[in-house]
Amino acid sequence: MKGLFWILAIFGLAVAFTLAGKNSASYVVLVYPPYRAELTLNLLIAMLAAAFFLSYGVLRLAIHTWRLPAYVRAFRQERHREQGRQTMLDGLKAFFEGRYVKAEKFASSAMELQESPAINAAVAARAAHELRAYVRRDEYLLRAERLAPDEPLARLITQADLLIDQRHYQSALSVLKTVHELAPKHLTAMKLELKAQQLAKNWDQVISLVSQLEKRGAIEATQAEQLKINAHMENLKRCARDSQSLKACWLKMPADERLIGKIAHAAAHYFIKLDDCQTALEIIEQSLDKQWDSDLIKLYGLCLGKDVLKQIDRAEKWLPSHARDAALLLTLGSLCTRQALWGKAQSYLEASLSVEPSSEAHNALAKQLEKMQRLDEACKHYRLSLELALRKD
């Protein structure tokens, strides 16, 4: 494009010089009584061109002079912004490098330069928090509220996160309530609320939040299941004051979650402690029918219902599918001992020991042999039980 312009300009000059040569004998007479001036046409054209360019130059100079203060202000503002931007970047770099003193200093300076006050206040507050300067931290957050009232989320999320880290979870929940009003589906806020509710031991809210986060893919299914299990177990522990409260808490759980081994184990354990073995047996049986758990079957042998023979029959129905489960064999041995079925009890206990020697099985077999007056064999199993117990410790 520039090449074409210069070609046209050269042709234009050539035409101008050609016309000037032809008009060398032409004159122009300017009359302004009583004055008269006679000029060649070429001189007049040159004078007009010079006057035009001179006027244009003077006009441009005047406009530039008039606009100069604005140019200076714009230059200073740009330099100010560039300085603030560079200071902010230095602060971020120092923060991520773990140099919190420098990070706080740079972020505070950037705020004074009015560069992204919401972001720099968050950085300065986090740096001050890491330095345990909690008063300065709160001052930065107040400055952010004053300087950037239209950008509250960065300040509120930062404030809630730092309060949770300081274990002021009730204050954090109050801040997160404001966040929820501004952005009801804010994932980070929901995750922070989950932490705060765990610290506050509000287990029902924990379960609700975990379900919401799992639906939105914010946490993995395995992690969600573990969080729910922990929350349900804590709820059971809190309700284990009496059988009535424990039953209400148990029935409030979703039916599929009641069948999870760890939850069923905790519930059965608390019902046994409250002398409600019948409910504990129902829980254990339902859970084991759904999913096998060796720890849970051990409780089955410790809890005696109204009909122990019925318990033995039920446990023996699990035996074909779990013939090599030492815990099941131990439980059957213990139940048979309670019913004085010595032969079956000894058989089950010895089978349990052959699969996996354990202190409990040796001890149970020793007690049975002692009742059968086979004292030498009983002493041997007592000794083996003690050795395994000490080795485990």
PyMOL commands that set and color helices and strands:
alter all, ss='L'
color gray80, all
select helices_A, chain A and resi 2-22+41-96+100-112+117-130+134-147+152-165+169-182+187-199+203-215+221-239+243-252+255-258+261-273+277-290+294-302+308-318+326-338+342-355+359-371+375-392
alter helices_A, ss='H'
color red, helices_A
select strands_A, chain A and resi 27-32+35-40
alter strands_A, ss='S'
color yellow, strands_A
deselect
rebuild
show_as cartoon
